[in-house]
Amino acid sequence: MTTNNHNNIATFMHLSIFSKYFIPFGNYIIPILLWTTNKVKSEFIDTHGKEAINFQLSILLYTIILGTISFPFFIFNILGDAGNFDLLSNNGLNINFSSGGGFRTLIGASFIGIISLIGFFLEIVFIIIASLKANKGELYKYPLTIRFIK
């Protein structure tokens, strides 16, 4: 059985993720501080704290993966088509800035941008749902979360 105080702490742990828009790394620092200082009070707070932190670590990992996938599109856009490379010319590597990656880069960047935008909105929705569940005294498992902290 959870108390109203435990529900409020768990709710604030989830809502403190939004502090990243005001405080650099606030989405990690504040939930970790709230979790570590209150986890001995109840299993409910401990579970919600782990969920909030695991979700943010998963979001970080997914962002790194999307950034890594988008890097080749950036390179193709800067360097142009593969046919423009001429290592044997007098100037060495020929980089053509006037011929961007073209349609291939536009489609790839748009796809990754749409995935990122969908992820951004889903993150907000999941945080709000987790906060509401915590406030009601219910447990919530974020979808697509890797359980780094068990």
N, CA, C and O atoms as a GROMACS GRO file, in nm:
protein
  600
    1MET      N    1   0.084  -0.119   0.000
    1MET     CA    2   0.000   0.000   0.000
    1MET      C    3   0.088   0.124   0.000
    1MET      O    4   0.183   0.135   0.077
    2THR      N    5   0.054   0.215  -0.087
    2THR     CA    6   0.133   0.337  -0.096
    2THR      C    7   0.060   0.452  -0.029
    2THR      O    8  -0.063   0.455  -0.023
    3THR      N    9   0.138   0.545   0.021
    3THR     CA   10   0.079   0.664   0.082
    3THR      C   11   0.071   0.775  -0.022
    3THR      O   12   0.131   0.765  -0.129
    4ASN      N   13  -0.002   0.877   0.010
    4ASN     CA   14  -0.013   0.991  -0.081
    4ASN      C   15   0.123   1.056  -0.104
    4ASN      O   16   0.152   1.104  -0.213
    5ASN      N   17   0.206   1.058   0.000
    5ASN     CA   18   0.340   1.115  -0.012
    5ASN      C   19   0.425   1.034  -0.111
    5ASN      O   20   0.498   1.092  -0.192
    6HIS      N   21   0.417   0.903  -0.104
    6HIS     CA   22   0.493   0.818  -0.197
    6HIS      C   23   0.445   0.839  -0.340
    6HIS      O   24   0.526   0.844  -0.433
    7ASN      N   25   0.314   0.851  -0.357
    7ASN     CA   26   0.259   0.877  -0.491
    7ASN      C   27   0.310   1.009  -0.546
    7ASN      O   28   0.344   1.019  -0.664
    8ASN      N   29   0.315   1.111  -0.461
    8ASN     CA   30   0.362   1.242  -0.504
    8ASN      C   31   0.510   1.240  -0.542
    8ASN      O   32   0.550   1.300  -0.642
    9ILE      N   33   0.590   1.170  -0.465
    9ILE     CA   34   0.734   1.160  -0.496
    9ILE      C   35   0.753   1.088  -0.629
    9ILE      O   36   0.831   1.132  -0.713
   10ALA      N   37   0.683   0.976  -0.648
   10ALA     CA   38   0.694   0.901  -0.774
   10ALA      C   39   0.646   0.985  -0.892
   10ALA      O   40   0.707   0.982  -1.000
   11THR      N   41   0.538   1.058  -0.874
   11THR     CA   42   0.486   1.145  -0.980
   11THR      C   43   0.589   1.251  -1.016
   11THR      O   44   0.615   1.276  -1.133
   12PHE      N   45   0.647   1.313  -0.915
   12PHE     CA   46   0.745   1.418  -0.940
   12PHE      C   47   0.871   1.362  -1.006
   12PHE      O   48   0.936   1.432  -1.084
   13MET      N   49   0.906   1.238  -0.976
   13MET     CA   50   1.022   1.176  -1.043
   13MET      C   51   1.000   1.171  -1.194
   13MET      O   52   1.090   1.202  -1.272
   14HIS      N   53   0.880   1.132  -1.233
   14HIS     CA   54   0.851   1.126  -1.376
   14HIS      C   55   0.843   1.265  -1.437
   14HIS      O   56   0.899   1.290  -1.544
   15LEU      N   57   0.774   1.356  -1.370
   15LEU     CA   58   0.759   1.491  -1.424
   15LEU      C   59   0.891   1.568  -1.426
   15LEU      O   60   0.908   1.660  -1.506
   16SER      N   61   0.985   1.531  -1.338
   16SER     CA   62   1.114   1.600  -1.336
   16SER      C   63   1.196   1.574  -1.461
   16SER      O   64   1.296   1.642  -1.485
   17ILE      N   65   1.155   1.477  -1.541
   17ILE     CA   66   1.224   1.453  -1.668
   17ILE      C   67   1.211   1.575  -1.759
   17ILE      O   68   1.301   1.602  -1.839
   18PHE      N   69   1.100   1.648  -1.746
   18PHE     CA   70   1.082   1.769  -1.827
   18PHE      C   71   1.178   1.880  -1.791
   18PHE      O   72   1.186   1.980  -1.863
   19SER      N   73   1.251   1.865  -1.682
   19SER     CA   74   1.349   1.968  -1.645
   19SER      C   75   1.463   1.978  -1.746
   19SER      O   76   1.540   2.074  -1.743
   20LYS      N   77   1.473   1.881  -1.836
   20LYS     CA   78   1.579   1.887  -1.937
   20LYS      C   79   1.562   2.007  -2.030
   20LYS      O   80   1.657   2.048  -2.097
   21TYR      N   81   1.443   2.064  -2.033
   21TYR     CA   82   1.420   2.181  -2.116
   21TYR      C   83   1.465   2.309  -2.048
   21TYR      O   84   1.468   2.415  -2.112
   22PHE      N   85   1.501   2.302  -1.921
   22PHE     CA   86   1.545   2.419  -1.846
   22PHE      C   87   1.684   2.402  -1.786
   22PHE      O   88   1.758   2.499  -1.771
   23ILE      N   89   1.720   2.278  -1.752
   23ILE     CA   90   1.847   2.247  -1.686
   23ILE      C   91   1.918   2.140  -1.770
   23ILE      O   92   1.861   2.034  -1.794
   24PRO      N   93   2.041   2.167  -1.814
   24PRO     CA   94   2.113   2.062  -1.890
   24PRO      C   95   2.127   1.935  -1.806
   24PRO      O   96   2.168   1.940  -1.690
   25PHE      N   97   2.094   1.824  -1.865
   25PHE     CA   98   2.099   1.692  -1.802
   25PHE      C   99   2.005   1.681  -1.682
   25PHE      O  100   2.021   1.591  -1.599
   26GLY      N  101   1.908   1.770  -1.671
   26GLY     CA  102   1.812   1.765  -1.562
   26GLY      C  103   1.727   1.640  -1.566
   26GLY      O  104   1.679   1.593  -1.462
   27ASN      N  105   1.707   1.584  -1.686
   27ASN     CA  106   1.628   1.462  -1.699
   27ASN      C  107   1.698   1.341  -1.640
   27ASN      O  108   1.636   1.238  -1.619
   28TYR      N  109   1.827   1.352  -1.612
   28TYR     CA  110   1.900   1.245  -1.544
   28TYR      C  111   1.924   1.281  -1.397
   28TYR      O  112   1.903   1.199  -1.308
   29ILE      N  113   1.969   1.405  -1.374
   29ILE     CA  114   2.013   1.446  -1.240
   29ILE      C  115   1.897   1.447  -1.140
   29ILE      O  116   1.909   1.388  -1.032
   30ILE      N  117   1.787   1.513  -1.174
   30ILE     CA  118   1.678   1.527  -1.078
   30ILE      C  119   1.610   1.393  -1.046
   30ILE      O  120   1.590   1.363  -0.929
   31PRO      N  121   1.575   1.311  -1.148
   31PRO     CA  122   1.517   1.181  -1.110
   31PRO      C  123   1.612   1.093  -1.029
   31PRO      O  124   1.568   1.021  -0.939
   32ILE      N  125   1.741   1.098  -1.061
   32ILE     CA  126   1.838   1.017  -0.985
   32ILE      C  127   1.846   1.067  -0.841
   32ILE      O  128   1.851   0.986  -0.748
   33LEU      N  129   1.848   1.199  -0.821
   33LEU     CA  130   1.851   1.252  -0.684
   33LEU      C  131   1.726   1.214  -0.606
   33LEU      O  132   1.734   1.171  -0.491
   34LEU      N  133   1.610   1.229  -0.670
   34LEU     CA  134   1.485   1.192  -0.603
   34LEU      C  135   1.480   1.042  -0.572
   34LEU      O  136   1.436   1.001  -0.465
   35TRP      N  137   1.526   0.962  -0.667
   35TRP     CA  138   1.522   0.817  -0.649
   35TRP      C  139   1.616   0.773  -0.537
   35TRP      O  140   1.576   0.698  -0.447
   36THR      N  141   1.741   0.819  -0.542
   36THR     CA  142   1.840   0.772  -0.444
   36THR      C  143   1.808   0.821  -0.303
   36THR      O  144   1.838   0.752  -0.205
   37THR      N  145   1.747   0.937  -0.290
   37THR     CA  146   1.716   0.986  -0.156
   37THR      C  147   1.587   0.928  -0.099
   37THR      O  148   1.565   0.935   0.022
   38ASN      N  149   1.501   0.871  -0.184
   38ASN     CA  150   1.372   0.823  -0.138
   38ASN      C  151   1.346   0.674  -0.160
   38ASN      O  152   1.241   0.623  -0.118
   39LYS      N  153   1.437   0.603  -0.223
   39LYS     CA  154   1.409   0.463  -0.257
   39LYS      C  155   1.397   0.371  -0.136
   39LYS      O  156   1.333   0.266  -0.143
   40VAL      N  157   1.458   0.410  -0.024
   40VAL     CA  158   1.447   0.326   0.095
   40VAL      C  159   1.311   0.341   0.163
   40VAL      O  160   1.276   0.260   0.248
   41LYS      N  161   1.236   0.444   0.127
   41LYS     CA  162   1.105   0.467   0.189
   41LYS      C  163   1.002   0.365   0.146
   41LYS      O  164   0.918   0.323   0.225
   42SER      N  165   1.008   0.324   0.018
   42SER     CA  166   0.910   0.225  -0.029
   42SER      C  167   0.957   0.160  -0.159
   42SER      O  168   1.034   0.218  -0.236
   43GLU      N  169   0.909   0.041  -0.180
   43GLU     CA  170   0.936  -0.033  -0.304
   43GLU      C  171   0.871   0.038  -0.422
   43GLU      O  172   0.922   0.032  -0.534
   44PHE      N  173   0.759   0.105  -0.398
   44PHE     CA  174   0.687   0.179  -0.502
   44PHE      C  175   0.773   0.290  -0.560
   44PHE      O  176   0.783   0.305  -0.682
   45ILE      N  177   0.836   0.368  -0.473
   45ILE     CA  178   0.924   0.476  -0.518
   45ILE      C  179   1.045   0.419  -0.589
   45ILE      O  180   1.088   0.472  -0.691
   46ASP      N  181   1.100   0.311  -0.536
   46ASP     CA  182   1.217   0.247  -0.597
   46ASP      C  183   1.184   0.201  -0.739
   46ASP      O  184   1.263   0.222  -0.831
   47THR      N  185   1.070   0.138  -0.757
   47THR     CA  186   1.031   0.088  -0.890
   47THR      C  187   1.010   0.202  -0.989
   47THR      O  188   1.057   0.194  -1.102
   48HIS      N  189   0.940   0.306  -0.947
   48HIS     CA  190   0.916   0.420  -1.037
   48HIS      C  191   1.045   0.494  -1.069
   48HIS      O  192   1.062   0.541  -1.182
   49GLY      N  193   1.134   0.505  -0.974
   49GLY     CA  194   1.262   0.570  -1.000
   49GLY      C  195   1.345   0.495  -1.103
   49GLY      O  196   1.402   0.555  -1.193
   50LYS      N  197   1.350   0.363  -1.088
   50LYS     CA  198   1.422   0.281  -1.186
   50LYS      C  199   1.362   0.294  -1.325
   50LYS      O  200   1.434   0.304  -1.424
   51GLU      N  201   1.229   0.295  -1.331
   51GLU     CA  202   1.161   0.309  -1.461
   51GLU      C  203   1.194   0.442  -1.527
   51GLU      O  204   1.224   0.446  -1.646
   52ALA      N  205   1.188   0.550  -1.451
   52ALA     CA  206   1.214   0.682  -1.507
   52ALA      C  207   1.357   0.693  -1.558
   52ALA      O  208   1.381   0.746  -1.667
   53ILE      N  209   1.452   0.642  -1.482
   53ILE     CA  210   1.593   0.650  -1.521
   53ILE      C  211   1.621   0.556  -1.638
   53ILE      O  212   1.691   0.594  -1.731
   54ASN      N  213   1.568   0.435  -1.635
   54ASN     CA  214   1.587   0.342  -1.746
   54ASN      C  215   1.528   0.397  -1.875
   54ASN      O  216   1.586   0.379  -1.982
   55PHE      N  217   1.414   0.464  -1.866
   55PHE     CA  218   1.351   0.522  -1.984
   55PHE      C  219   1.440   0.631  -2.043
   55PHE      O  220   1.458   0.637  -2.165
   56GLN      N  221   1.496   0.715  -1.959
   56GLN     CA  222   1.583   0.822  -2.009
   56GLN      C  223   1.713   0.766  -2.069
   56GLN      O  224   1.762   0.816  -2.170
   57LEU      N  225   1.767   0.663  -2.007
   57LEU     CA  226   1.888   0.600  -2.064
   57LEU      C  227   1.856   0.533  -2.198
   57LEU      O  228   1.938   0.535  -2.290
   58SER      N  229   1.738   0.474  -2.210
   58SER     CA  230   1.696   0.413  -2.336
   58SER      C  231   1.678   0.519  -2.444
   58SER      O  232   1.719   0.499  -2.559
   59ILE      N  233   1.618   0.632  -2.408
   59ILE     CA  234   1.600   0.743  -2.503
   59ILE      C  235   1.737   0.791  -2.549
   59ILE      O  236   1.756   0.820  -2.668
   60LEU      N  237   1.833   0.801  -2.458
   60LEU     CA  238   1.968   0.842  -2.494
   60LEU      C  239   2.030   0.745  -2.593
   60LEU      O  240   2.089   0.786  -2.693
   61LEU      N  241   2.016   0.616  -2.568
   61LEU     CA  242   2.070   0.515  -2.658
   61LEU      C  243   2.005   0.523  -2.796
   61LEU      O  244   2.074   0.516  -2.898
   62TYR      N  245   1.873   0.539  -2.800
   62TYR     CA  246   1.802   0.549  -2.928
   62TYR      C  247   1.844   0.675  -3.004
   62TYR      O  248   1.852   0.673  -3.126
   63THR      N  249   1.869   0.783  -2.932
   63THR     CA  250   1.914   0.907  -2.996
   63THR      C  251   2.053   0.889  -3.056
   63THR      O  252   2.080   0.936  -3.166
   64ILE      N  253   2.141   0.822  -2.985
   64ILE     CA  254   2.276   0.794  -3.037
   64ILE      C  255   2.267   0.708  -3.162
   64ILE      O  256   2.339   0.732  -3.259
   65ILE      N  257   2.180   0.608  -3.160
   65ILE     CA  258   2.164   0.521  -3.278
   65ILE      C  259   2.112   0.600  -3.397
   65ILE      O  260   2.163   0.586  -3.508
   66LEU      N  261   2.010   0.684  -3.376
   66LEU     CA  262   1.957   0.766  -3.486
   66LEU      C  263   2.063   0.863  -3.538
   66LEU      O  264   2.073   0.886  -3.658
   67GLY      N  265   2.140   0.921  -3.447
   67GLY     CA  266   2.249   1.010  -3.490
   67GLY      C  267   2.353   0.937  -3.572
   67GLY      O  268   2.404   0.991  -3.671
   68THR      N  269   2.385   0.815  -3.532
   68THR     CA  270   2.482   0.734  -3.607
   68THR      C  271   2.429   0.698  -3.744
   68THR      O  272   2.504   0.699  -3.842
   69ILE      N  273   2.301   0.666  -3.751
   69ILE     CA  274   2.240   0.633  -3.881
   69ILE      C  275   2.234   0.756  -3.971
   69ILE      O  276   2.252   0.745  -4.092
   70SER      N  277   2.210   0.873  -3.913
   70SER     CA  278   2.197   0.994  -3.995
   70SER      C  279   2.333   1.048  -4.041
   70SER      O  280   2.337   1.128  -4.134
   71PHE      N  281   2.441   1.008  -3.978
   71PHE     CA  282   2.574   1.058  -4.014
   71PHE      C  283   2.609   1.035  -4.162
   71PHE      O  284   2.660   1.127  -4.226
   72PRO      N  285   2.584   0.915  -4.218
   72PRO     CA  286   2.616   0.898  -4.361
   72PRO      C  287   2.538   0.994  -4.452
   72PRO      O  288   2.590   1.036  -4.555
   73PHE      N  289   2.415   1.027  -4.416
   73PHE     CA  290   2.338   1.123  -4.498
   73PHE      C  291   2.403   1.260  -4.493
   73PHE      O  292   2.406   1.332  -4.593
   74PHE      N  293   2.456   1.296  -4.377
   74PHE     CA  294   2.528   1.422  -4.364
   74PHE      C  295   2.653   1.421  -4.451
   74PHE      O  296   2.682   1.519  -4.521
   75ILE      N  297   2.728   1.313  -4.447
   75ILE     CA  298   2.850   1.302  -4.527
   75ILE      C  299   2.819   1.308  -4.676
   75ILE      O  300   2.887   1.379  -4.751
   76PHE      N  301   2.715   1.234  -4.720
   76PHE     CA  302   2.678   1.239  -4.862
   76PHE      C  303   2.636   1.379  -4.903
   76PHE      O  304   2.662   1.421  -5.016
   77ASN      N  305   2.572   1.451  -4.815
   77ASN     CA  306   2.529   1.586  -4.846
   77ASN      C  307   2.649   1.679  -4.860
   77ASN      O  308   2.649   1.765  -4.949
   78ILE      N  309   2.749   1.666  -4.776
   78ILE     CA  310   2.867   1.751  -4.782
   78ILE      C  311   2.958   1.712  -4.898
   78ILE      O  312   3.003   1.799  -4.972
   79LEU      N  313   2.985   1.583  -4.914
   79LEU     CA  314   3.081   1.538  -5.013
   79LEU      C  315   3.020   1.518  -5.151
   79LEU      O  316   3.093   1.515  -5.250
   80GLY      N  317   2.890   1.505  -5.159
   80GLY     CA  318   2.827   1.486  -5.289
   80GLY      C  319   2.827   1.340  -5.329
   80GLY      O  320   2.841   1.252  -5.244
   81ASP      N  321   2.810   1.314  -5.456
   81ASP     CA  322   2.803   1.177  -5.508
   81ASP      C  323   2.938   1.109  -5.502
   81ASP      O  324   3.042   1.174  -5.507
   82ALA      N  325   2.935   0.977  -5.494
   82ALA     CA  326   3.059   0.900  -5.487
   82ALA      C  327   3.140   0.914  -5.615
   82ALA      O  328   3.262   0.896  -5.613
   83GLY      N  329   3.076   0.947  -5.726
   83GLY     CA  330   3.148   0.964  -5.853
   83GLY      C  331   3.233   1.089  -5.857
   83GLY      O  332   3.313   1.103  -5.950
   84ASN      N  333   3.221   1.178  -5.763
   84ASN     CA  334   3.299   1.302  -5.762
   84ASN      C  335   3.435   1.286  -5.694
   84ASN      O  336   3.513   1.381  -5.690
   85PHE      N  337   3.463   1.170  -5.639
   85PHE     CA  338   3.592   1.149  -5.572
   85PHE      C  339   3.698   1.118  -5.676
   85PHE      O  340   3.681   1.028  -5.760
   86ASP      N  341   3.807   1.191  -5.671
   86ASP     CA  342   3.918   1.167  -5.763
   86ASP      C  343   4.047   1.178  -5.684
   86ASP      O  344   4.101   1.287  -5.666
   87LEU      N  345   4.095   1.064  -5.636
   87LEU     CA  346   4.214   1.064  -5.552
   87LEU      C  347   4.342   1.086  -5.632
   87LEU      O  348   4.445   1.119  -5.574
   88LEU      N  349   4.337   1.068  -5.765
   88LEU     CA  350   4.456   1.080  -5.847
   88LEU      C  351   4.471   1.216  -5.913
   88LEU      O  352   4.565   1.238  -5.990
   89SER      N  353   4.380   1.308  -5.884
   89SER     CA  354   4.390   1.441  -5.946
   89SER      C  355   4.502   1.520  -5.880
   89SER      O  356   4.558   1.479  -5.778
   90ASN      N  357   4.533   1.632  -5.938
   90ASN     CA  358   4.642   1.715  -5.886
   90ASN      C  359   4.612   1.770  -5.748
   90ASN      O  360   4.704   1.795  -5.669
   91ASN      N  361   4.485   1.789  -5.718
   91ASN     CA  362   4.448   1.848  -5.590
   91ASN      C  363   4.417   1.743  -5.484
   91ASN      O  364   4.375   1.778  -5.373
   92GLY      N  365   4.436   1.620  -5.514
   92GLY     CA  366   4.403   1.515  -5.419
   92GLY      C  367   4.255   1.484  -5.424
   92GLY      O  368   4.200   1.458  -5.531
   93LEU      N  369   4.190   1.486  -5.310
   93LEU     CA  370   4.048   1.453  -5.301
   93LEU      C  371   3.966   1.570  -5.354
   93LEU      O  372   3.981   1.683  -5.308
   94ASN      N  373   3.879   1.542  -5.449
   94ASN     CA  374   3.794   1.644  -5.508
   94ASN      C  375   3.659   1.644  -5.436
   94ASN      O  376   3.583   1.548  -5.447
   95ILE      N  377   3.631   1.750  -5.363
   95ILE     CA  378   3.505   1.762  -5.291
   95ILE      C  379   3.420   1.866  -5.363
   95ILE      O  380   3.463   1.980  -5.381
   96ASN      N  381   3.300   1.825  -5.403
   96ASN     CA  382   3.211   1.913  -5.478
   96ASN      C  383   3.095   1.955  -5.390
   96ASN      O  384   3.006   1.874  -5.362
   97PHE      N  385   3.096   2.081  -5.344
   97PHE     CA  386   2.990   2.130  -5.256
   97PHE      C  387   2.865   2.170  -5.331
   97PHE      O  388   2.758   2.182  -5.271
   98SER      N  389   2.875   2.192  -5.461
   98SER     CA  390   2.758   2.236  -5.537
   98SER      C  391   2.661   2.122  -5.566
   98SER      O  392   2.543   2.146  -5.590
   99SER      N  393   2.710   1.998  -5.564
   99SER     CA  394   2.623   1.884  -5.590
   99SER      C  395   2.600   1.808  -5.460
   99SER      O  396   2.679   1.722  -5.422
  100GLY      N  397   2.490   1.842  -5.394
  100GLY     CA  398   2.459   1.777  -5.266
  100GLY      C  399   2.422   1.632  -5.287
  100GLY      O  400   2.426   1.582  -5.400
  101GLY      N  401   2.387   1.566  -5.182
  101GLY     CA  402   2.348   1.426  -5.189
  101GLY      C  403   2.218   1.405  -5.265
  101GLY      O  404   2.183   1.292  -5.297
  102GLY      N  405   2.148   1.512  -5.294
  102GLY     CA  406   2.029   1.506  -5.377
  102GLY      C  407   1.912   1.438  -5.310
  102GLY      O  408   1.893   1.447  -5.189
  103PHE      N  409   1.835   1.371  -5.392
  103PHE     CA  410   1.711   1.308  -5.348
  103PHE      C  411   1.735   1.203  -5.240
  103PHE      O  412   1.655   1.189  -5.148
  104ARG      N  413   1.844   1.129  -5.253
  104ARG     CA  414   1.879   1.025  -5.155
  104ARG      C  415   1.896   1.085  -5.016
  104ARG      O  416   1.847   1.029  -4.918
  105THR      N  417   1.964   1.198  -5.007
  105THR     CA  418   1.985   1.263  -4.878
  105THR      C  419   1.855   1.320  -4.824
  105THR      O  420   1.828   1.311  -4.704
  106LEU      N  421   1.774   1.378  -4.912
  106LEU     CA  422   1.646   1.435  -4.870
  106LEU      C  423   1.554   1.329  -4.811
  106LEU      O  424   1.493   1.350  -4.706
  107ILE      N  425   1.544   1.215  -4.878
  107ILE     CA  426   1.457   1.107  -4.830
  107ILE      C  427   1.511   1.050  -4.698
  107ILE      O  428   1.434   1.030  -4.604
  108GLY      N  429   1.639   1.024  -4.692
  108GLY     CA  430   1.698   0.967  -4.571
  108GLY      C  431   1.686   1.060  -4.452
  108GLY      O  432   1.649   1.018  -4.343
  109ALA      N  433   1.716   1.188  -4.473
  109ALA     CA  434   1.708   1.285  -4.364
  109ALA      C  435   1.562   1.305  -4.322
  109ALA      O  436   1.534   1.322  -4.203
  110SER      N  437   1.471   1.305  -4.417
  110SER     CA  438   1.329   1.322  -4.384
  110SER      C  439   1.278   1.204  -4.302
  110SER      O  440   1.204   1.222  -4.206
  111PHE      N  441   1.318   1.083  -4.340
  111PHE     CA  442   1.276   0.964  -4.267
  111PHE      C  443   1.326   0.969  -4.124
  111PHE      O  444   1.250   0.943  -4.030
  112ILE      N  445   1.453   1.001  -4.106
  112ILE     CA  446   1.510   1.007  -3.972
  112ILE      C  447   1.447   1.121  -3.893
  112ILE      O  448   1.425   1.108  -3.772
  113GLY      N  449   1.418   1.232  -3.958
  113GLY     CA  450   1.351   1.344  -3.892
  113GLY      C  451   1.211   1.308  -3.846
  113GLY      O  452   1.171   1.347  -3.736
  114ILE      N  453   1.138   1.236  -3.927
  114ILE     CA  454   1.002   1.194  -3.890
  114ILE      C  455   1.007   1.097  -3.773
  114ILE      O  456   0.927   1.107  -3.680
  115ILE      N  457   1.101   1.002  -3.777
  115ILE     CA  458   1.117   0.908  -3.666
  115ILE      C  459   1.150   0.984  -3.537
  115ILE      O  460   1.096   0.952  -3.430
  116SER      N  461   1.238   1.082  -3.546
  116SER     CA  462   1.275   1.161  -3.428
  116SER      C  463   1.157   1.240  -3.374
  116SER      O  464   1.138   1.248  -3.252
  117LEU      N  465   1.078   1.297  -3.462
  117LEU     CA  466   0.961   1.376  -3.420
  117LEU      C  467   0.857   1.287  -3.352
  117LEU      O  468   0.800   1.324  -3.250
  118ILE      N  469   0.833   1.170  -3.409
  118ILE     CA  470   0.740   1.074  -3.348
  118ILE      C  471   0.791   1.032  -3.210
  118ILE      O  472   0.714   1.025  -3.114
  119GLY      N  473   0.921   1.005  -3.201
  119GLY     CA  474   0.981   0.967  -3.073
  119GLY      C  475   0.969   1.077  -2.969
  119GLY      O  476   0.945   1.049  -2.852
  120PHE      N  477   0.985   1.202  -3.012
  120PHE     CA  478   0.972   1.316  -2.920
  120PHE      C  479   0.832   1.322  -2.861
  120PHE      O  480   0.816   1.336  -2.740
  121PHE      N  481   0.730   1.311  -2.945
  121PHE     CA  482   0.592   1.317  -2.897
  121PHE      C  483   0.556   1.195  -2.811
  121PHE      O  484   0.486   1.209  -2.711
  122LEU      N  485   0.604   1.077  -2.850
  122LEU     CA  486   0.577   0.958  -2.769
  122LEU      C  487   0.642   0.968  -2.632
  122LEU      O  488   0.585   0.925  -2.532
  123GLU      N  489   0.762   1.026  -2.626
  123GLU     CA  490   0.828   1.044  -2.497
  123GLU      C  491   0.742   1.130  -2.404
  123GLU      O  492   0.725   1.097  -2.287
  124ILE      N  493   0.689   1.238  -2.456
  124ILE     CA  494   0.604   1.326  -2.376
  124ILE      C  495   0.479   1.252  -2.328
  124ILE      O  496   0.441   1.262  -2.212
  125VAL      N  497   0.415   1.178  -2.419
  125VAL     CA  498   0.294   1.104  -2.384
  125VAL      C  499   0.323   0.999  -2.277
  125VAL      O  500   0.248   0.986  -2.181
  126PHE      N  501   0.434   0.925  -2.294
  126PHE     CA  502   0.467   0.820  -2.197
  126PHE      C  503   0.498   0.878  -2.059
  126PHE      O  504   0.462   0.819  -1.957
  127ILE      N  505   0.565   0.993  -2.055
  127ILE     CA  506   0.597   1.056  -1.927
  127ILE      C  507   0.469   1.101  -1.856
  127ILE      O  508   0.455   1.084  -1.735
  128ILE      N  509   0.376   1.157  -1.932
  128ILE     CA  510   0.250   1.201  -1.873
  128ILE      C  511   0.170   1.081  -1.821
  128ILE      O  512   0.114   1.086  -1.712
  129ILE      N  513   0.165   0.973  -1.899
  129ILE     CA  514   0.094   0.852  -1.855
  129ILE      C  515   0.158   0.796  -1.728
  129ILE      O  516   0.087   0.760  -1.634
  130ALA      N  517   0.292   0.789  -1.725
  130ALA     CA  518   0.361   0.738  -1.606
  130ALA      C  519   0.333   0.825  -1.485
  130ALA      O  520   0.316   0.773  -1.374
  131SER      N  521   0.328   0.956  -1.503
  131SER     CA  522   0.300   1.047  -1.392
  131SER      C  523   0.159   1.026  -1.339
  131SER      O  524   0.138   1.023  -1.217
  132LEU      N  525   0.064   1.012  -1.428
  132LEU     CA  526  -0.075   0.991  -1.386
  132LEU      C  527  -0.090   0.858  -1.312
  132LEU      O  528  -0.160   0.849  -1.211
  133LYS      N  529  -0.024   0.754  -1.364
  133LYS     CA  530  -0.031   0.623  -1.298
  133LYS      C  531   0.033   0.629  -1.159
  133LYS      O  532  -0.022   0.575  -1.062
  134ALA      N  533   0.148   0.695  -1.149
  134ALA     CA  534   0.216   0.708  -1.019
  134ALA      C  535   0.129   0.785  -0.920
  134ALA      O  536   0.124   0.750  -0.802
  135ASN      N  537   0.062   0.888  -0.968
  135ASN     CA  538  -0.023   0.967  -0.881
  135ASN      C  539  -0.141   0.886  -0.827
  135ASN      O  540  -0.190   0.912  -0.718
  136LYS      N  541  -0.186   0.787  -0.906
  136LYS     CA  542  -0.296   0.700  -0.863
  136LYS      C  543  -0.247   0.583  -0.778
  136LYS      O  544  -0.328   0.506  -0.726
  137GLY      N  545  -0.114   0.570  -0.763
  137GLY     CA  546  -0.060   0.460  -0.685
  137GLY      C  547  -0.042   0.333  -0.764
  137GLY      O  548  -0.032   0.225  -0.706
  138GLU      N  549  -0.039   0.344  -0.896
  138GLU     CA  550  -0.023   0.227  -0.983
  138GLU      C  551   0.118   0.222  -1.039
  138GLU      O  552   0.185   0.325  -1.054
  139LEU      N  553   0.163   0.103  -1.071
  139LEU     CA  554   0.293   0.086  -1.136
  139LEU      C  555   0.278   0.107  -1.286
  139LEU      O  556   0.172   0.083  -1.343
  140TYR      N  557   0.386   0.152  -1.350
  140TYR     CA  558   0.385   0.175  -1.494
  140TYR      C  559   0.519   0.133  -1.551
  140TYR      O  560   0.624   0.166  -1.496
  141LYS      N  561   0.514   0.060  -1.660
  141LYS     CA  562   0.635   0.020  -1.732
  141LYS      C  563   0.637   0.095  -1.865
  141LYS      O  564   0.546   0.079  -1.947
  142TYR      N  565   0.740   0.177  -1.885
  142TYR     CA  566   0.754   0.248  -2.011
  142TYR      C  567   0.776   0.147  -2.124
  142TYR      O  568   0.853   0.053  -2.109
  143PRO      N  569   0.707   0.167  -2.237
  143PRO     CA  570   0.732   0.076  -2.350
  143PRO      C  571   0.868   0.104  -2.413
  143PRO      O  572   0.921   0.215  -2.403
  144LEU      N  573   0.924   0.004  -2.477
  144LEU     CA  574   1.053   0.013  -2.548
  144LEU      C  575   1.168   0.055  -2.458
  144LEU      O  576   1.264   0.116  -2.505
  145THR      N  577   1.159   0.022  -2.330
  145THR     CA  578   1.263   0.059  -2.235
  145THR      C  579   1.355  -0.058  -2.209
  145THR      O  580   1.310  -0.170  -2.185
  146ILE      N  581   1.483  -0.030  -2.215
  146ILE     CA  582   1.584  -0.130  -2.181
  146ILE      C  583   1.609  -0.119  -2.030
  146ILE      O  584   1.632  -0.008  -1.980
  147ARG      N  585   1.604  -0.226  -1.960
  147ARG     CA  586   1.619  -0.225  -1.813
  147ARG      C  587   1.768  -0.230  -1.778
  147ARG      O  588   1.823  -0.337  -1.752
  148PHE      N  589   1.831  -0.112  -1.777
  148PHE     CA  590   1.972  -0.102  -1.739
  148PHE      C  591   1.987  -0.123  -1.588
  148PHE      O  592   2.078  -0.192  -1.543
  149ILE      N  593   1.898  -0.061  -1.512
  149ILE     CA  594   1.899  -0.073  -1.366
  149ILE      C  595   1.787  -0.168  -1.328
  149ILE      O  596   1.670  -0.145  -1.360
  150LYS      N  597   1.823  -0.276  -1.259
  150LYS     CA  598   1.722  -0.377  -1.224
  150LYS      C  599   1.684  -0.368  -1.079
  150LYS      O  600   1.600  -0.445  -1.032
   0.00000   0.00000   0.00000
